[in-house]
Amino acid sequence: MTQRQTIIAVACLGMLSFGIVLTTLGAMLPTVIHRFGLDKAQAGALFLLLSFGIMAGSLVFGPIADRRGYKSMLLLSLAAIAIAILIIAFALSLAWLRIAIALIGFGGGVVNGGSNALVADVSSESRGAALSLVGAFFGVGAAGVPFALSVLGGTFGQSGILAVISALVMVPFVIAALTTFPPPKQPHGFPIAHARGLLKDSVLLLMGLMLFLESGIEITVGGWTSTLFAEDLGVPAERALVYLSLYWLGMTTVRLGLGQGMKTASGTQVLLVGITIALLGALLVVTTRSVSAAATGVFLLGCGFAPTFPVVLGFVGDRYVQLSGTAFSLVIVMALVGGMLLPYATGVLGGWYGLRGSFLIVPAALVLLAVLVIIVSRRLGMVPRAAPAV
């Protein structure tokens, strides 16, 4: 493999680990609620804590990557994820569970942002396709956790399976340790004035708002689907995890083919088609009482959500080459604010109106996202695709 291919492989495995980060809490949620006697608002607060951790990691990775490079921070973050998964598997108190959730969130935030920015840096001619491939590996990790827990949990126990998953996270750690990474882009000092200018860039902020909505509904669906199937549709907890895996399977399947699709369609067209598919899936989930129809809706949600992150991050990578890490940091932090607020709001509203009613957040956010896609596409049409950061 060439150095570029090895780096992309490291990023893909890193994003697989981030998929594990985002799915572990949602897949374990029914067990966690039972083990610690939590109500829906308290369970929603765990998602809030996870999102705070991811947001903190997302905030620091960009300036560090631009100034110091990627390798050391990715190694430390992968090790943190592996340790946190072990703590989640065997935590005997709510305090230890909260510590592990914060730790896995921080490590995941660094790995998510660092992996995407790294791929954008080494894939200047095919950013969208490369980011789609990386995103597909996120889906593999996200789908693998609920699937493994549902199929193997009765035989090996959920704690034992999580321990094995923790060991698997060390695979990208070892490969990254043996790989030569690109040098930092700003080795002689971080350009604070230029970075501050990104905060005034309306196009970048609009793209961040798009990811705010997308991340919020992705984590909402990924975090609450198994509980919705168990409580609202009367599905056994183990089978509910299988239906959750359909969500990540749909996302992964579409992302694997997205690179080819982007050769014949614009990013805007791809985004609008995805939103339409997701809206159909969301309406199925909130209106049907049929388990099979709801499962179809969950799968369609995964398919429809798939293009947003790769396409929008591709826009960011194209437009902010010299400060790509910092630009990625900004939009991903905005994304994680959405990922923090919308699942928490879903839990609170679920306590008042039931999870089915609270899931109306998803189609409402999709409509707003479609409006933003149209606005951003028009703004990007006024600026050359490879415009400088400042």
N, C-alpha and C positions, 0 to 999 in steps of 0.2 A: 504494500500500500504506500502511496505517496504521503508526504507529511500532511497535506491538506485533507486527504481521505482519512488519515488517522485522527486528525483533530475533529473532523465531522463525526467520526465514530465515537470519540470521547463525548462530544456534545449530545449525540443521540442517546448514549447510555446515561448521561447526566439527566437528560429530560425524562428518560424512563424512571429514574429515581424521583424526579419531581412529581411524576404521575403517581408514584407510590405515596409521596407526601400528601398530595391533595385527596387521595382516595381513602387512606387508612382510617381517618377519623369518621368519615361518612359510613364506611363499611362496618366499622366497629360500633357505630352509634347505638343501635338497639341493645347491644351487650353492655355498653358503657352506661346507658340510661338505667338498665336493670341493676348493674353491679353497684352503682353509687346512688341510686334512687333519685335521679335528676328529673325535673320537669322540663318542658320544652324551652322555656326561657333560659334555664341554666345550660341546657344542651346547646342552644344557640350561642350562648356566651363562649363556649369552647371553640366554635367556629370563629368568633370574634378574636379570641386569643391567637388562634392559628393564623388568621389574616394579619394581625399585628406583627407576628413574627416574620411572616413572609414579606410584609411591607418594609420592615426594618432591614432585612437582607437585601431587598430590591433597592432600597435607598442608598446603601453603601457600596454596592458592587460596581456601579458605573464609574464613579470617580476613581475607585481603586484600580479597576481594569484599565482605564485610560492612563493612569499615572504609573502603576506598578506591574501591569500585565495580569493574565488570567490564572496562571497555574497554581500558585500558592493558595489563593482564596477558594478555588474549586476543590483542592485537596482537603482543606480544613472543613469545608461545608459538607462534603460527602461523608467525612468521618462523623460529623455532628448528626447527620441524618441517620446513619447506622446505629449510633448510640441511642438516639431518641426513640427509634422503633423498638429497641430492646426494652427501654423503660416503659413504653406504652404496653408492650406485651405482658409485663409482669408487675405493673404498678399496683400497690396495695392501698394507696391512699389517693384522694382527689388532688392533693397538693403535688405529688409526684407526677400524676397524669398531666396537670397543668404545666409543670416545668418541661416535660417531654414535648408537649404540643408546641410550646413557645420555641424550644430548641429545634424541633423538626421544621417549624415554620421558617425560622431564620436561615437555616441551612438550605432549605428548599428555595427561598427567595433569591439567595446568592446563586445557586445552581441554575435556576430558571433564567434569570437575567443574564448571567455569565455565559451560559450555553448558547442562548439565542444571539447575543451580541457577538460572541466568538465566531459563530457560523456566518453571520452577516459580514464580518470583517474579512473572512477568507473566501467568500462566495460572491464577489462583486458582480459577476456576469449572470448569476442565476440565484439571486437571494430568495425570491419567492419559492422556488422549487426546493432549495436546500432547507429553508425554514419550515416548509411543509413536511419534509422528511423528518426533521427533528421533532416537529409537533406530533407526527405519527407515533414516534417512540414514547412520547408523553402518554398517548392513548393506550399503548401496550402496557405501560406500568400502571395506569389508572384502571384499566379493565382487569389486569391480572390479580390485583388484591381482592376485590369482591368475588371474583371467580374462584380463586384458590380457597378463600375462606368458606365459600358455600359448598364446594365440591369436597374439599379435604378436611374441613373443620371438624366434622363428626368423627373422623378417624384419628387425626393427629392433634386436634385441639387448636384453637385460634392462636394461643400464645406460642406454641411450637412453630406454627406456620410463619408468624411474624418474625420469630428468631431466624428462620431460614431466609426470609426476605431481607433482614438486616445484613446477613452475610453476603447476599447477592449485591447489595449496594456497594460493597467493597471492591467489586470487579472493576467498575469504572475508576475507582480510586487508584487501583494498581496500574491500569493502563495509562491514566493521566500522569502518574508519577514517572512513567518511562517515556513519556512523549515530550518532544520539544515544541513549545508554544511560540506564537509570534511575539516579537518584542513589544513593549508598551508604546502607545502612540504619542504620549506626552512625557518622555523620560526626564526632561529638564525642568519640569514644573507644570502644575495644572493651571490652565488658562481660566481663572475664575471669572473674569469679565465676560469671556465668550460663553461660558456655561450659564452665567446669569442671564445672558441674552436669550437663552432657550426658554426661560420662563415667560418671556414676552412674545414668543412666537405663537400666533393664534392658530396656525395650522397644526403645529405640534400639540397644542392644548386640545384642539378638537379631536385629534387622533387619540389622545389620552382619554378623552371623554368617551369615545367609542369603546375603548378597552375597559373603561370603568363599568359600562353597562354589560359588556360581554363577559368579563370576569365575574361580575355579580351573579348573572344568571347561570353561568357554567357551574360555579361552586354551589349555588342554590340547588340546582338539579342534581349534581353529584352528591351533595351532602344529605338531601332530604328524601330522595327517591325511595330508598329501601324502607325508610320509616313510613312514607306515604302508602306504599304497597302493603306493608304489614298492618298498619292501623286503619286505613281507609278502605282497602280492598280485601282485608282478611287473609292475606298471603302469609304463609309461614316465613319466619325471619330468614331461614337459609335460602329459600327460593326467592325471596325479595332481593337478595344479593345477586342472584343470577340476572334478574331484570335490570338491576343497576349496571351490571357488566355490559348489557346491550347498549347502554348509553355510550360507554367508552368505546365499544366495538364500532358503533356507527361513526364516531369521531375519527377513530384510527383508520377505518376503511377509506373514508373520503380523503383524509390527508395523504394517504399513500398514493392516491391517484390525482391529487390536486396539482402537482407539478406539471403533469401532462396537460391537464385542463387549462392551466394558465397560459399555455402556448397558443391557444386559439381564442381565449376570452380575456377581456380586461379585468383588472382587479376589482373594479366597481361592479361589473357584471357578476363576477363570482360571488362577491359579498351579498348582492341583492338576491341571487338565487338561493344562497344559503339561508338568508333571513326568512325567505318565503317557506322553505322546507321546515325550518325550526318553528315558525308560527303555526304551521299545520300540526306539527307534533305537539306543541304546547296546548292547542285547542283540544286535541284528542285527550290529553292527560287530564285536563280540568273538567271535561264534560262527560266522559264515558264512565260507566260502571263495569265495563268488561275488562278483565285482566289482560286478555290478548290485545285488545285495542289500546289499552294504556301502555302495554309493552311496546307496541308498534310506535306509539307516540314518543316514548322515551328514546327508541332507536332513531327516529327522525330528528329529535332534538340534537342528538349527538352528531348526526350527519350535517344538520344545518349550522351548528355552532362551529364546525371544523375549519372553515376558511378564515374566520375573522382574525385570529391572532397571527397566523403566518402572513396574511396579505397586508395587514396594517403594520406589522413589524418590518415587512419588506419595504413599505413606503418610508418608514423611519430610517432604515438603514441606507436607502438610496439618497435621502435628503441630508443626512447629518453624518458624513463620512468621517470627519476628523474628530468628532466627539460622539461617536456612536454609542459608547458605553454609557455616557452621561445622558444622552437622549433616550436610550432604552430605559435607563433608570427612572427617568421622569415619567414616561408613559406607563411603565409597569407599576410604579407606585400608585399612579392614578387608577390603574386597573385593580390593584389590590385594595384600594379604598372601597371600590365597588364590591369586591369579593368579601370585604369585611362587613359592609352595611347590609347588603341585600339578603344574605343567608340569615343574619341576625333578625332582620325585619320579618323574614319568612317564619322564623321560629316564634317570634312574639305574636304575629298575626295568626299563626297556626293555633296558638293557645286560645285565641279569642274566637276564631271562625272555622277552625279546622284546617288541615294542611291543604286540602283541595282548594279552598277559598284563597289561602295565602299564595298559592301557585299562580294566581292571576298576575303577580309581579312579573312573571316571565314573558307573557305575550305583550304586556304594556311596555316593557323594556325593549322588546324586539321592534315595536313600532317606532320608538324613539331612535333606535339604532339605525333603522332604515333612513330616517330623515337626516341623521348625521352623515351617513354614507354619501348621500346626494350632495350635501353641503361641502364635504371634504373633497369629493371628486371634482367639483367645480373650482375649488380653491387650488387644488393641485394642478389643474389644467392651465392655470395662469403662471405656473412656476416650472422651469425646466426640471426634468426628472432627477438630474444629478446636481441640483443646486447646492452651493456650499452651505455650511452650517451658519455662517454669519456674514 
